[in-house]
Amino acid sequence: MSTVSGSESFVTALLGLGGNIGDPVGAMAGALETLAGHPQCRVIAVSRLYRTPPWGKTDQDWFFNSAARVETTLSPVPLLDLALGIEQANLRVRRERWGPRTLDIDILDYDGLSIDTDRLAIPHPRMKDRAFVLLPLIDVAPDYRIAGRVLTDWLGEADSAGIEIADESRDWWRRK
């Protein structure tokens, strides 16, 4: 762990990003740039960009998804507030569960902590069932385990039909 200013230490957070309306790739790139520019965050790794069929509510456009490994001195709730603020800046509207969105940022893991409140659940409770989360997460945290199992084990049980790599570069978000 790196020390910022005496008592603040960086911890690792794993984030999932996605969207399917407007310019989701641009929104995700902007979100990652905002995180990278935040004084209490460092973007360490970003996954390839994936194009994925809708999940849960299937009568909508396909999504773009990615994951990021971020080091931060923010505790979980302030990190959540930062993510929600970035979503709002990208005109995220929450009308229906699993519905269309300009940008979605989920905290998948925060320094291995278990948190279960009305506002925040870490590790993300449904990530092990979702190939559109697991594939990008494998790119940035291949050794990460959920409930004692490696990600590739969970991926073998998740439906990955139709998921394709939209951009092989891990720097897709830095392009202007």
C-alpha positions as CSV (number, residue, x, y, z in Angstrom):
1,M,0.0,0.0,0.0
2,S,1.1,3.5,-0.8
3,T,0.8,6.3,1.7
4,V,-0.8,9.5,0.5
5,S,-0.4,11.9,3.5
6,G,0.5,10.1,6.6
7,S,-2.6,8.2,7.6
8,E,-4.3,7.6,4.2
9,S,-3.4,4.4,2.4
10,F,-4.5,3.3,-1.0
11,V,-6.6,0.2,-1.2
12,T,-7.8,-1.7,-4.3
13,A,-11.4,-1.4,-5.6
14,L,-12.7,-3.3,-8.6
15,L,-15.3,-1.5,-10.7
16,G,-17.7,-2.6,-13.4
17,L,-18.8,-0.1,-16.0
18,G,-21.5,-0.3,-18.6
19,G,-24.1,1.5,-20.7
20,N,-26.3,1.1,-23.7
21,I,-27.9,4.5,-24.6
22,G,-26.4,7.7,-26.0
23,D,-22.6,7.3,-26.2
24,P,-21.9,4.6,-23.6
25,V,-18.3,4.1,-24.7
26,G,-17.7,7.9,-24.4
27,A,-19.5,7.9,-21.0
28,M,-17.3,5.0,-19.7
29,A,-14.1,6.7,-21.0
30,G,-15.1,9.9,-19.4
31,A,-15.9,8.1,-16.1
32,L,-12.5,6.5,-16.1
33,E,-10.8,9.8,-16.9
34,T,-12.7,11.4,-14.0
35,L,-11.5,8.6,-11.7
36,A,-7.9,8.9,-13.0
37,G,-8.0,12.7,-12.3
38,H,-9.5,12.4,-8.8
39,P,-6.9,13.2,-6.2
40,Q,-7.9,10.1,-4.1
41,C,-8.0,7.6,-7.0
42,R,-5.6,6.0,-9.4
43,V,-6.8,3.9,-12.4
44,I,-4.4,0.9,-12.3
45,A,-5.9,-1.3,-15.0
46,V,-8.8,-1.2,-17.5
47,S,-10.2,-4.2,-19.3
48,R,-10.8,-4.6,-22.9
49,L,-14.1,-3.2,-24.1
50,Y,-16.9,-5.8,-24.5
51,R,-20.2,-5.6,-26.5
52,T,-22.8,-7.6,-24.7
53,P,-26.4,-8.6,-25.2
54,P,-28.9,-7.2,-22.6
55,W,-29.3,-9.2,-19.5
56,G,-32.5,-9.4,-17.3
57,K,-34.5,-7.0,-19.5
58,T,-33.8,-8.2,-23.0
59,D,-35.9,-5.8,-25.1
60,Q,-33.3,-3.1,-25.3
61,D,-30.1,-2.2,-27.1
62,W,-26.9,-4.2,-26.5
63,F,-24.5,-2.9,-23.9
64,F,-20.8,-2.0,-23.8
65,N,-19.1,-3.2,-20.6
66,S,-15.7,-3.0,-19.0
67,A,-14.0,-3.2,-15.7
68,A,-11.3,-1.2,-13.9
69,R,-8.9,-1.9,-11.0
70,V,-8.6,1.4,-9.1
71,E,-6.5,2.3,-6.1
72,T,-8.2,4.7,-3.8
73,T,-8.0,6.4,-0.4
74,L,-11.8,6.9,-0.4
75,S,-13.8,4.5,1.9
76,P,-16.6,2.5,0.3
77,V,-19.5,4.9,0.7
78,P,-17.6,8.0,-0.6
79,L,-16.4,5.9,-3.5
80,L,-20.0,4.9,-4.2
81,D,-21.0,8.6,-4.0
82,L,-18.3,9.5,-6.5
83,A,-19.5,6.8,-8.8
84,L,-23.1,7.9,-8.5
85,G,-22.1,11.5,-9.1
86,I,-20.3,10.5,-12.3
87,E,-23.4,8.6,-13.4
88,Q,-25.6,11.6,-12.8
89,A,-23.2,13.8,-14.7
90,N,-23.8,11.4,-17.6
91,L,-27.6,11.8,-17.3
92,R,-28.2,8.4,-15.7
93,V,-31.8,7.9,-15.0
94,R,-33.0,5.0,-12.9
95,R,-36.5,4.1,-14.3
96,E,-36.5,0.3,-14.2
97,R,-34.4,-2.4,-12.9
98,W,-31.9,-3.7,-15.5
99,G,-33.2,-1.0,-17.9
100,P,-31.3,1.1,-20.4
101,R,-28.7,3.5,-19.1
102,T,-26.2,6.0,-20.3
103,L,-23.7,4.8,-17.7
104,D,-23.6,2.3,-14.8
105,I,-20.7,2.1,-12.4
106,D,-20.8,-0.8,-9.8
107,I,-18.3,-1.4,-7.0
108,L,-17.6,-5.1,-7.4
109,D,-15.1,-5.4,-4.6
110,Y,-13.4,-3.1,-2.2
111,D,-10.2,-4.4,-0.6
112,G,-11.8,-7.8,0.1
113,L,-14.4,-6.3,2.5
114,S,-17.9,-7.7,2.9
115,I,-20.5,-5.0,3.2
116,D,-24.3,-5.5,3.1
117,T,-26.4,-2.4,3.7
118,D,-29.5,-1.0,2.0
119,R,-27.2,1.3,0.0
120,L,-24.2,-0.9,-0.8
121,A,-23.4,-4.6,-1.1
122,I,-19.8,-5.7,-1.6
123,P,-18.8,-8.0,-3.1
124,H,-21.4,-7.3,-5.7
125,P,-24.0,-10.0,-5.0
126,R,-24.8,-11.0,-8.6
127,M,-21.4,-10.6,-10.3
128,K,-20.6,-14.3,-10.3
129,D,-23.7,-15.0,-12.4
130,R,-23.0,-12.4,-15.1
131,A,-20.5,-13.2,-17.8
132,F,-20.6,-9.5,-18.9
133,V,-19.1,-8.7,-15.5
134,L,-16.8,-11.7,-15.2
135,L,-15.0,-11.4,-18.6
136,P,-13.9,-7.8,-18.1
137,L,-13.0,-8.5,-14.5
138,I,-10.8,-11.4,-15.5
139,D,-8.9,-8.9,-17.7
140,V,-8.0,-6.6,-14.7
141,A,-8.0,-9.1,-11.7
142,P,-7.4,-12.6,-13.1
143,D,-6.5,-14.0,-9.6
144,Y,-9.6,-12.5,-7.9
145,R,-11.8,-15.0,-6.1
146,I,-15.5,-14.9,-5.4
147,A,-16.7,-17.2,-2.5
148,G,-13.3,-19.0,-2.7
149,R,-13.5,-19.8,-6.4
150,V,-11.5,-18.2,-9.3
151,L,-13.4,-16.1,-11.8
152,T,-12.9,-18.6,-14.6
153,D,-14.8,-21.2,-12.6
154,W,-17.7,-18.9,-12.2
155,L,-17.5,-17.9,-15.9
156,G,-17.9,-21.6,-16.8
157,E,-21.3,-21.5,-15.2
158,A,-22.5,-18.1,-16.6
159,D,-24.1,-17.5,-20.0
160,S,-21.6,-15.8,-22.2
161,A,-23.5,-16.3,-25.5
162,G,-23.2,-13.3,-27.8
163,I,-20.6,-11.4,-25.8
164,E,-17.9,-10.1,-28.1
165,I,-14.7,-8.0,-27.7
166,A,-15.4,-4.6,-29.1
167,D,-11.9,-3.3,-28.6
168,E,-8.8,-5.4,-27.7
169,S,-6.8,-2.4,-26.4
170,R,-6.7,-1.7,-22.7
171,D,-6.3,2.0,-23.6
172,W,-9.6,2.3,-25.5
173,W,-10.7,4.8,-22.9
174,R,-7.7,7.2,-23.4
175,R,-8.3,7.7,-27.1
176,K,-9.7,11.1,-28.2
